């Protein structure tokens, strides 16, 4: 269980046994959110003018992915084709999910209702998952595939990761409390992953064999621990210190990254 570390002067990456400062788009900070098998990185960076823009780190430098016409954009996911997803403000101040491709640049995802949406992840088939806000002002998890959006949650929720088999994880409050889920869009199978104990669980990351990284309450307390869901059950990953930890992603070897902290 590792700790994610942020850096104000630049976004650090780890390679060949050392941390590397990736620099910025000209401003004073950058953040890396995702990396593909070629080492390309999706993230965000301050520009020389002080704006935060979605950015792609490739060929040893950040590339500004610009915005949908507004002041800010952020890139959260990237696949092995170099396609990037995230969210951007438009000129009217609304926040929309986007896909960026080397051929077409940044494009707002079609068929997503409302004025707030975020794309969190994209697989190698170009399927995208994220969150949008519905007419009742509830967040909902969605799957976007081939220009068609499908809502995956009921009542309130979000979809955060998708693998190349089309499995999706996130959280859904359809049973009263936020629970992590696994959804197989092709087979229309939806699974509530339950909890370690208590009331709440959350799915953040997903690997190709369907293992989920996230967190769950472990007692009646609101405190929660990083947890892995595999073989039909959650495993408590504990903490480095304090009472709270969260897991953000998991690879195909079952290695997990996240953070651990004390609640003040």
Secondary structure by P-SEA (a helix, b strand, c coil): cbbbbbbccbbbbbcccbbbbbcccccccccccccccccccccccccccbbbbbbbbccccccccccccccbbbbccccccccccccccccccbbbbbcccccccccccccccccbbbbccccccccccccccccccbbbbbbbcccbbbbccccccccccccccbbbbbbbcccccbbbbccccccccccccccccccbbbbccccccbbbbbcccccccccccccccccccccccccccccbbbbccccccccccccccccc
